[in-house]
Amino acid sequence: MSRDQVAAMTGVIVRVLAKRWADENGLSRGQSLLLAWAAGALASVAVMRA
């Protein structure tokens, strides 16, 4: 797999996990979506820079 593919896959997985965590912990829909987006973006960047 290329680094781009790994970064994309990592971003999706982290977004799903962050959204699930946020929903379970009572964050609003907007907050959970924002948290999921930010976590996924940070994870993707971390993989690309590694």
Phi, psi and omega in degrees: 000144178279165180297324178298318180294319179295319179297317180295315180295318179297317179301317180295315181298315180294322178299315181297314180296318180294319179295316179298316179298315181297318179295320180292336183257017169080017176287153178291167181301315180296318179295318181292323178293319179295316178298316180297316180297314182295317180296318179296319179294317179296320179295318179297317179296319180299319178293318181294328182275345182289000000 
